[in-house]
Amino acid sequence: MPNAAQMPTGGLRLPPCVPPFNTLTYRLFTALWMVAFALALVGPLAGLYERYHERGNNSQLLLGSRAGFAVSPRDATIVRFTVGPQAERAGVVAGDHITAIYGLALPPSMPVNERALAEHANDPAYIALGNLLFGTDNAEVPLTVRDPDGRVRDVTVVVGDNHIDDGARALGISPKWLSFIDLLHVLAYPFLLWAAWLLHHRNARDAVSSILSLAVLLTVAAEQPASMFLASVGVPRWLNVAMFDLGNVLLLTGILLFPHGNLSWRRVALIAALPVLMLLQGTLYQTFFVCFMIIAVLSLLRTLRSTESAEQRQQIHWALFGITGYAVLRCISIIGDYLKWSTHSFGQQLLVEIGAGISFALAVLVLQVGLLVALIRFRLYDAEFVISRSANVALITLAVAAVFAGTADGLKQIIYNYYGNTSSEGPIIFAAALSTVLVNPIQERVQRWSERRFQKNLFLLRDDLPEVARDMRETASLGEMLDEILARVDRGVRAVRSSAIVNGCVLRARGLSVDEVEAWRTSRFAQDYKSDICEPTDKLFPIRVPLVPSSDQEEPIGYLLVGPRPDGSIPSKDEQKALAEVQESIARAIRTVIKREARELQVGELIADNARRIEALESLLSRASVASGRPRPRTA
C-alpha cells in the first residue's frame, strides 16, 4: 500500500522515475535541441565578430567614464577616481561630490539602477545625470563639485568615448582588446558545447542528461556575446531574457532529478515552482536561484546516504563536486562584482572585472565537468578528496562573504540613516577585518565537518585506527592485531592488497600470499623500499610506510606495504599523509605486543620449569615414602 505522505488525496500515483523519451517526444526534443545548438554555436561567433568590427564604445564598461571619471551605481554623485588625463587636468579629483550639472542642483545621493531610473524617469536631475553618464554626443558639460574638505568649485568636463581608451593605453592595453573584457567566459564555450553534445548523444532518450544538455545550450545562446547577435536580427529583449531564465530552470530541474530521474511528490512540487524564476529579477532572482541550488545539494546528499551502489555513489560525488565548485566560483564572481565599486583606480577595477569574468566562466565549466563525469560514470577514486576540498572552500567562502557583505551593508545603512553619507570606506574596512578574524574558526569547523561527511573512511583511518591499536595491544596477539590493522588500512585508502613486515619478517598479507610478498622483496622494486616511501612504478606495493615507534632517530620496527586502488591508481597525497600520521601509534602498539608476548613466553617457561621441579620433588618424595614404609604426605 503506498505511503500517504507520498500520494495526494484521490489516489493519483507518480511513476517511480521520469520515463525515457518515446519516439515522438524524442523527435520533438531533438528538433528543439538542434535549434538551440545552432544558436549556441552561431550566436557567440556572430556576436564576437560584431563586437570586433563595431565602433568602439568602451565607456559603457565603466560607469561615468564618458565624463572622464568613475562613479558607483550606489551613488553616482561621488567621483571614485579619474579615467584618462583630461578630467584630471580639468580639476576633478577622487572624492569630489557632484552637486550640480548645468547649474541644476542634484540630490545628496543618486543611486543609478533600473529601479531608480524607472522611478525618476521625469526627474530633471536624473535626466541631466543620465545625459552625463549615458549620452552619445561629445560636448562640454559644466559641473559644480564639492571636495572632501568642503570646498565648492566649478569645473568643465568634455564627455566622449575617448577617456576610457586613453586610460587603457596608459595601462598598456589596446582599446580594441578592452572591448572583450566582459566576454572572458567565452573561453569556456568550446568545452561547454562539447559537453552538451556528449550529454545528449551518449544517451539521447535519457531525460536527465538531455535536460542538462539543453540548459547549457540555452545559457550559451542567451548571454553575451550571443545576445548582441539576437538583438541585431530583431529578437525582442524579453525573449532573450526568457531563454536565459529557461536555461536556469532546466539546469535546476536536471540537478533535482539527478542521477536517474527518481520522482516524489516533494520533488515534483519543487520543479513546479521553478518557473517562478522567470518572473523575478535582480537580487530576488539571485536569492531564489541560490536557494534552489542549496535545496538541490541537500537532495543529492539525501540520495547519497540512501544509495548503496558504489558506482551510483561515485556519480553523486562528482555531481556534488560540480555543484560546490560552481558555488565557490560563482560566489567569487559575485564578490568581484561587489568589490569592483570599491576599487580606487582604473587598473584595479579592470583586474577585478577580469577575475570576476574568469570565475564565472570556470563556475559553469566546473559544474558541467562534475555533471558530465557523473553521468558518463567514470570510476575516479579521488572524487571524495576533491569534493571535500571543494565543499571546504565553498562553505568557507560563502560564510566569509556573508559576514563581509552583511557587516558592510549593515554599517553603511546605519551611517546613511544617521549621517546621510555612504561614501565612507570605514564599513568595508571593518567588515574585512571581522571576516579575517573569523576565517580560522570557520575553517576548522568546516574542515572537520567535510571530512566526516565526504571522507568518512579516511577520517576513521586517521581517528579510529590509533585507538584500535592501543586497545588491542593489551589483549590480542601480534597476528590478530596486524590482521585488524591491515583490514582498516585497506578500507581507509581502498587498497587491493597490503602486508606487514616486522623485524625483517613478513608476518601478515592481505590480497596475496606471504610467499608472494617474499618474492617481491627480491625484485628490483623492493631494493630501496626502506628509503622510497612512494614508488609509483611499483604495481604491487607503491606505498611503503616505515613504522617508527617514536619521533627520535630510531630505526623502523617494520614496514606497512600498501597496494594500489582497484583502478590501478596509487593512494592520494591526503591518504599517504594519513598513513604517515597513524604509523607511530601502530609501531608503538607492535612494540608493546612484542614485549608483552616475550614476557608472557618468559612467564610461561618459568611456570613450566616450576611445574617440572614440583613433579620431580613429588617423585622423590614418593620413592622415599615407599622405602621407609610410611605413607607419602599429601601435596597441595
C-alpha positions in Angstrom: 0.0 0.0 0.0 1.5 3.4 -1.0 2.6 5.8 1.7 0.0 8.5 2.3 2.7 11.1 2.5 3.8 10.3 -1.0 0.3 10.1 -2.6 -2.2 13.0 -2.6 -5.9 12.6 -2.0 -7.6 10.8 -4.8 -5.0 8.1 -5.3 -3.0 9.8 -8.1 0.2 7.8 -8.5 3.5 9.0 -9.7 5.8 6.9 -11.8 9.0 5.8 -10.0 11.1 7.9 -12.3 11.0 10.1 -15.4 10.5 7.7 -18.3 12.8 7.7 -21.3 11.7 9.8 -24.3 9.3 7.9 -26.6 9.7 8.3 -30.3 7.5 11.4 -30.7 9.0 13.1 -27.7 12.5 12.3 -28.8 12.0 13.8 -32.2 10.4 17.0 -30.9 13.1 17.4 -28.3 15.9 16.7 -30.8 14.5 19.3 -33.1 14.4 21.9 -30.3 17.9 20.8 -29.2 19.3 21.2 -32.7 17.9 24.8 -32.9 19.4 25.6 -29.5 22.8 24.1 -30.5 22.8 26.2 -33.7 22.1 29.3 -31.8 24.8 28.4 -29.2 27.3 27.9 -32.0 26.5 30.7 -34.3 25.4 33.3 -31.7 28.7 33.8 -29.9 30.7 33.8 -33.1 28.5 36.4 -34.7 28.4 38.4 -31.5 32.2 38.4 -31.3 32.5 39.4 -35.0 30.1 42.2 -34.4 31.9 43.4 -31.3 35.2 43.4 -33.1 34.1 45.4 -36.1 31.7 47.9 -34.4 32.8 51.4 -33.5 34.5 51.4 -30.1 32.1 52.2 -27.2 34.1 51.0 -24.3 32.7 53.8 -22.0 29.8 51.5 -21.1 32.2 49.2 -19.3 32.9 51.8 -16.6 30.1 53.9 -15.2 30.9 57.6 -15.6 33.9 57.1 -17.9 32.3 59.2 -20.6 32.9 62.2 -18.4 36.5 61.2 -17.6 35.9 59.7 -14.1 34.3 56.7 -12.5 31.2 56.6 -10.2 29.3 53.9 -8.3 25.8 52.8 -9.1 25.1 53.1 -5.3 25.7 56.9 -5.6 26.6 58.4 -8.9 27.3 61.8 -7.5 30.6 60.6 -5.8 33.8 60.5 -8.0 35.7 57.3 -7.3 38.7 58.1 -9.5 39.6 59.8 -12.7 39.8 58.0 -16.1 42.3 59.4 -18.6 44.2 62.7 -18.2 41.5 65.2 -19.4 39.2 65.2 -16.3 42.2 65.4 -14.0 43.5 68.5 -16.0 40.0 69.9 -15.7 40.3 69.8 -11.9 38.3 66.7 -11.0 39.8 64.7 -8.1 38.8 61.4 -6.4 36.3 62.0 -3.6 34.6 65.0 -5.3 30.8 65.2 -4.7 28.9 66.4 -7.8 26.3 68.9 -6.5 25.0 70.4 -9.8 25.1 69.8 -13.6 24.5 72.8 -15.9 23.7 74.7 -12.7 20.8 72.2 -11.9 21.1 71.1 -8.2 21.4 67.4 -7.6 20.1 65.4 -4.6 22.7 64.5 -2.0 22.7 60.8 -3.2 21.6 59.5 -6.5 21.7 55.7 -7.0 21.7 54.5 -10.6 20.0 51.3 -11.2 16.9 50.0 -13.1 14.5 50.7 -10.3 15.9 54.2 -9.5 15.9 55.2 -13.2 12.4 54.0 -13.7 11.1 55.9 -10.6 12.8 59.1 -11.6 12.3 58.9 -15.3 10.9 62.5 -15.4 13.1 64.0 -12.7 15.3 66.8 -14.3 18.2 65.9 -12.0 18.2 62.3 -13.2 17.8 63.4 -16.9 20.8 65.6 -16.6 22.8 62.9 -14.9 21.7 60.4 -17.5 23.0 62.6 -20.3 26.3 62.9 -18.5 26.7 59.2 -17.9 24.9 57.6 -20.9 24.8 60.2 -23.6 26.2 59.7 -27.1 27.2 63.3 -28.0 30.6 64.8 -27.4 30.1 68.1 -25.6 31.4 70.3 -22.7 29.4 69.9 -19.5 29.8 72.3 -16.6 29.8 70.7 -13.1 29.7 72.0 -9.6 31.6 69.8 -7.2 32.5 69.8 -3.6 35.7 68.2 -2.5 36.1 66.1 0.7 37.3 69.2 2.6 34.0 71.0 1.8 35.4 73.4 -0.8 33.0 74.1 -3.7 34.3 74.8 -7.2 33.1 74.8 -10.8 34.8 72.5 -13.4 34.0 71.8 -17.1 34.5 68.2 -18.5 34.3 67.1 -22.1 32.1 64.0 -22.4 33.1 61.3 -25.0 34.2 57.8 -25.5 37.9 58.7 -25.6 38.6 58.9 -21.9 38.4 55.1 -21.2 40.5 54.5 -24.3 43.2 56.9 -23.1 43.1 55.2 -19.7 43.6 51.8 -21.3 46.5 53.0 -23.4 48.1 54.4 -20.2 47.9 50.8 -18.8 49.4 49.3 -21.9 46.1 47.8 -23.1 44.7 48.2 -26.6 41.2 49.8 -26.6 40.2 47.0 -29.1 41.0 44.3 -26.6 39.2 46.3 -23.9 36.1 45.6 -25.8 36.3 42.0 -24.9 37.0 42.3 -21.1 33.3 41.3 -20.3 33.5 38.3 -22.7 36.2 36.2 -21.0 33.6 33.5 -20.2 33.6 32.7 -24.0 36.9 30.8 -23.4 34.9 28.0 -21.8 32.3 27.7 -24.7 34.2 25.1 -26.7 34.1 22.6 -23.8 30.5 23.5 -22.9 29.3 22.8 -26.5 31.3 19.5 -26.5 29.8 18.6 -23.1 26.3 19.4 -24.3 26.7 17.3 -27.4 28.1 14.4 -25.3 25.3 14.6 -22.7 22.6 14.4 -25.3 24.1 11.9 -27.8 25.6 9.5 -25.3 22.0 8.5 -24.2 19.7 10.6 -26.4 16.5 9.2 -24.8 17.5 9.9 -21.2 15.6 12.8 -19.8 18.0 14.0 -17.2 21.1 14.2 -19.4 19.1 15.7 -22.2 17.6 18.4 -20.0 21.0 19.4 -18.6 22.4 19.5 -22.2 19.6 21.8 -23.3 20.1 24.0 -20.3 23.8 24.5 -21.3 22.9 25.4 -24.9 20.2 27.9 -23.8 22.5 29.7 -21.4 25.2 30.0 -24.1 22.7 31.2 -26.7 21.1 33.8 -24.4 24.0 35.6 -22.8 26.7 37.9 -24.2 28.0 37.9 -26.9 25.2 35.8 -28.5 22.6 38.4 -27.2 24.2 41.0 -29.4 23.5 38.8 -32.4 19.9 38.1 -31.3 19.3 41.8 -30.9 20.8 42.5 -34.4 18.4 40.0 -36.0 15.3 41.5 -34.3 14.8 39.1 -31.4 12.9 41.0 -28.6 14.7 41.6 -25.4 12.1 39.8 -23.3 12.5 36.7 -25.4 16.3 36.8 -24.9 15.8 37.1 -21.1 13.2 34.2 -21.2 15.7 31.9 -23.0 18.3 32.7 -20.3 15.8 32.1 -17.5 14.5 28.9 -19.1 18.1 27.6 -19.2 18.4 28.2 -15.4 15.1 26.5 -14.8 16.2 23.4 -16.8 19.5 23.4 -15.1 17.9 23.3 -11.6 15.4 20.7 -12.9 18.2 18.4 -14.1 20.0 18.7 -10.8 16.9 17.9 -8.8 16.2 14.8 -11.0 19.8 13.7 -10.9 21.0 11.0 -11.4 18.2 8.7 -12.5 15.1 11.0 -12.6 13.5 9.5 -9.5 10.2 11.2 -8.7 8.4 12.0 -5.5 5.6 14.5 -4.7 8.1 16.8 -2.9 10.4 16.8 -5.9 7.6 17.4 -8.3 6.4 20.4 -6.2 9.9 21.9 -6.3 10.1 21.5 -10.0 6.7 23.0 -10.5 7.8 26.1 -8.5 10.9 26.7 -10.7 9.1 28.7 -13.5 8.6 31.5 -10.9 12.2 32.3 -11.6 11.2 33.7 -15.0 9.1 36.4 -13.2 11.8 37.6 -10.9 14.8 39.9 -11.5 17.8 41.4 -9.6 18.6 40.4 -6.1 15.4 38.4 -5.6 16.2 36.4 -8.8 19.7 35.5 -7.4 18.3 34.7 -4.0 15.7 32.4 -5.5 18.3 30.7 -7.7 20.8 30.1 -4.8 18.0 28.8 -2.5 17.0 26.2 -5.1 20.7 25.3 -5.7 21.0 24.6 -1.9 17.9 22.5 -2.0 19.3 20.5 -4.9 22.5 19.9 -3.0 20.6 18.7 0.1 18.5 16.5 -2.1 21.7 14.9 -3.6 23.1 14.4 -0.1 19.9 12.7 1.0 20.1 10.4 -2.1 23.8 9.7 -1.3 23.0 8.5 2.2 20.4 6.1 0.9 22.5 4.8 -2.0 24.4 1.5 -1.5 25.8 1.0 -5.0 29.5 2.2 -5.2 29.1 3.3 -8.8 26.0 5.4 -8.1 27.7 6.9 -5.1 30.6 8.0 -7.3 28.1 9.6 -9.7 26.6 11.6 -6.9 30.0 12.5 -5.5 31.0 14.0 -8.9 27.7 15.9 -9.2 28.3 17.4 -5.7 31.8 18.3 -6.8 30.4 20.2 -9.8 27.8 22.0 -7.8 30.1 23.0 -4.9 32.7 24.1 -7.4 30.1 26.2 -9.2 29.0 27.7 -5.8 32.6 28.7 -4.9 33.5 30.3 -8.3 30.1 31.9 -8.7 30.4 33.4 -5.2 33.9 34.7 -6.1 32.4 36.3 -9.2 29.6 37.9 -7.3 32.1 39.2 -4.7 34.2 40.6 -7.5 31.2 42.4 -8.9 30.5 43.8 -5.5 34.1 44.8 -4.7 34.8 46.5 -8.1 32.8 49.5 -6.9 35.3 49.9 -4.0 38.4 50.0 -6.2 40.5 53.2 -6.3 41.9 53.1 -9.8 41.0 52.1 -13.4 43.7 49.3 -13.3 42.3 47.8 -10.1 38.8 47.7 -11.4 40.0 46.0 -14.6 41.8 43.3 -12.6 38.7 42.7 -10.5 36.5 42.6 -13.7 38.8 40.1 -15.3 38.9 38.0 -12.2 35.1 38.0 -11.9 34.7 37.1 -15.6 37.1 34.2 -15.4 35.5 33.0 -12.2 32.1 33.0 -13.8 33.4 31.0 -16.8 35.1 28.5 -14.6 32.0 28.2 -12.4 29.9 27.0 -15.4 32.8 24.9 -16.6 33.3 23.1 -13.3 29.6 22.5 -13.0 29.5 20.8 -16.4 32.6 18.8 -15.7 31.1 17.4 -12.5 27.8 16.5 -14.1 29.4 15.1 -17.2 31.8 12.9 -15.3 28.9 11.7 -13.1 26.6 10.9 -16.0 29.2 9.0 -18.0 30.0 7.1 -14.8 33.8 7.2 -14.7 35.3 5.5 -11.6 37.6 8.1 -10.3 38.7 7.4 -6.8 39.8 10.9 -5.9 36.3 12.2 -6.0 35.8 12.3 -2.3 39.0 14.2 -1.8 38.1 16.8 -4.5 34.6 17.1 -3.1 35.8 17.6 0.4 38.2 20.3 -0.6 35.5 21.9 -2.8 33.0 21.8 0.0 35.5 23.4 2.3 36.3 26.3 0.0 32.6 26.7 -0.9 31.4 26.9 2.7 34.3 29.0 3.9 33.9 31.4 1.0 30.1 31.7 1.5 30.4 32.2 5.2 33.2 34.8 5.0 31.3 36.5 2.1 28.1 36.6 4.1 29.9 38.1 7.1 31.6 40.7 4.9 28.6 41.7 2.9 26.2 41.7 5.9 28.6 43.7 8.1 29.4 46.2 5.3 25.8 46.8 4.2 24.6 46.9 7.8 27.2 49.6 8.8 26.6 51.5 5.6 22.9 51.6 6.3 23.4 52.8 9.9 25.8 55.5 8.7 23.3 56.6 6.0 20.4 56.7 8.5 22.4 58.9 10.9 24.7 60.9 8.6 23.2 60.6 5.1 26.6 59.7 3.6 27.5 56.3 2.2 30.9 57.1 0.6 32.9 56.2 3.7 35.3 53.3 3.4 35.1 52.6 7.2 32.4 49.9 7.0 34.3 48.0 4.3 37.5 48.1 6.3 35.7 46.9 9.5 33.9 44.2 7.6 37.2 43.0 6.0 38.9 42.9 9.4 36.0 41.0 11.0 36.0 38.5 8.1 39.7 37.9 8.5 39.4 37.3 12.2 36.7 34.7 11.7 38.4 32.8 8.8 40.3 30.3 11.1 37.4 29.3 13.4 35.2 28.9 10.3 37.8 26.8 8.5 38.4 24.5 11.5 34.7 23.7 11.9 34.1 23.3 8.1 37.1 21.1 7.6 36.1 18.8 10.5 32.5 18.6 9.1 33.5 17.9 5.5 36.0 15.2 6.5 33.3 13.3 8.4 30.8 13.8 5.5 32.8 13.2 2.4 36.0 11.3 3.5 34.5 9.0 6.1 36.8 6.1 5.5 39.9 8.3 5.7 38.5 10.0 8.8 38.0 6.6 10.5 41.5 5.6 9.5 43.1 8.7 11.0 41.0 8.8 14.2 39.9 5.3 15.0 42.9 3.1 13.9 45.3 4.5 16.7 42.6 3.8 19.3 42.0 0.3 18.0 45.8 -0.4 18.1 46.0 0.9 21.7 43.1 -1.3 22.8 44.3 -4.5 21.1 47.9 -4.2 22.2 47.0 -5.4 25.8 44.8 -8.4 24.8 45.3 -9.5 21.2 48.2 -11.5 19.7 50.5 -9.8 17.2 49.0 -11.7 14.3 45.4 -10.7 15.3 46.3 -7.1 15.7 48.1 -6.9 12.3 45.1 -8.5 10.6 42.8 -5.8 12.0 45.3 -3.0 11.1 45.7 -4.2 7.5 41.9 -4.6 7.1 41.3 -1.0 8.3 44.2 0.4 6.1 42.7 -1.4 3.1 39.3 0.1 3.8 40.6 3.5 4.6 42.6 4.0 1.4 40.7 1.4 -0.7 43.8 -0.7 -1.4 43.5 -4.1 -3.1 46.4 -5.6 -1.1 48.6 -4.9 1.9 51.2 -6.5 4.0 53.1 -6.0 7.3 56.8 -6.6 7.8 58.0 -6.7 11.4 61.7 -7.2 12.4 62.5 -8.2 8.9 59.9 -10.9 8.6 56.6 -10.9 6.6 54.1 -11.6 9.3 50.8 -10.9 7.5 49.5 -10.2 4.0 46.0 -9.4 2.5 45.1 -9.8 -1.1 48.1 -12.1 -1.8 50.2 -14.7 0.0 53.2 -14.3 2.3 55.3 -16.2 -0.3 54.4 -13.6 -3.0 55.4 -10.8 -0.6 58.8 -12.6 0.0 59.2 -12.9 -3.8 58.5 -9.1 -4.2 61.2 -8.4 -1.6 63.8 -9.9 -4.1 62.5 -7.9 -7.0 64.1 -4.6 -8.3 61.2 -2.6 -7.0 61.9 -3.6 -3.4 65.6 -2.9 -3.4 65.1 0.6 -1.9 61.7 0.1 -0.2 63.3 1.1 3.1 64.0 4.6 1.7 61.5 5.1 -1.0 58.2 5.7 0.7 56.3 6.1 -2.6 57.3 4.3 -5.8 54.6 4.9 -8.5 56.1 2.5 -10.9 55.7 -0.4 -8.5 52.4 -2.1 -9.3 52.4 -4.4 -6.3 53.2 -2.1 -3.4 53.6 1.6 -4.5 53.3 2.8 -0.9 55.8 1.7 1.8 55.2 3.3 5.3 58.1 2.9 7.8 56.8 2.0 11.3 58.9 4.1 13.8 57.9 3.8 17.5 59.0 7.3 18.4 59.9 10.6 16.9 63.6 10.2 17.9 66.2 9.0 15.5 65.1 5.4 15.9 65.2 2.6 13.3 61.9 1.4 12.0 60.5 -1.6 13.7 58.9 -2.7 10.5 57.1 -1.5 7.3 53.5 -1.3 6.2 53.2 -2.1 2.5 50.1 -0.7 0.7 49.0 -1.7 -2.8 47.1 0.4 -5.4 43.4 1.0 -5.7 41.1 -1.2 -7.8 41.6 1.1 -10.9 45.4 0.8 -10.5 46.0 4.4 -9.2 48.1 4.9 -6.1 46.6 6.4 -2.8 46.3 10.2 -2.9 48.6 12.6 -1.0 45.9 13.0 1.6 45.7 9.3 2.2 49.5 9.0 2.3 49.6 11.7 4.9 47.0 9.9 7.0 49.1 6.7 6.9 52.2 8.7 8.0 50.2 10.2 10.9 49.0 6.8 12.2 52.3 4.8 11.7 53.8 5.9 15.1 50.7 4.6 17.0 50.9 1.3 15.1 54.6 1.0 15.7 54.2 1.6 19.4 51.4 -1.0 19.6 53.5 -3.6 17.8 56.5 -3.0 20.1 54.2 -3.3 23.1 52.7 -6.5 21.9 56.1 -8.0 21.1 57.3 -7.1 24.6 54.1 -8.4 26.2 54.3 -11.7 24.3 58.0 -12.0 25.2 57.1 -11.5 28.9 54.2 -14.0 28.6 56.5 -16.5 27.0 59.1 -16.0 29.8 56.4 -16.4 32.4 55.1 -19.5 30.7 58.5 -21.0 30.6 59.1 -20.2 34.3 55.8 -21.8 35.2 56.6 -24.9 33.1 60.0 -25.1 34.8 58.5 -24.8 38.2 55.9 -27.5 37.3 58.8 -29.8 36.2 60.6 -29.1 39.5 57.5 -29.8 41.6 56.9 -33.0 39.7 60.5 -34.1 40.3 60.1 -33.4 44.1 56.9 -35.3 44.2 58.7 -38.2 42.5 61.5 -38.1 45.1 59.1 -37.9 48.0 57.1 -40.8 46.6 60.2 -43.0 46.4 61.3 -42.1 49.9 58.0 -42.9 51.4 58.0 -46.3 49.7 61.4 -47.1 51.0 60.6 -46.2 54.6 57.2 -47.8 54.6 55.5 -44.6 55.7 52.6 -43.1 53.6 53.6 -40.2 51.3 52.5 -36.8 52.7 49.8 -35.0 50.7 50.7 -32.2 48.4 48.6 -29.2 47.8 
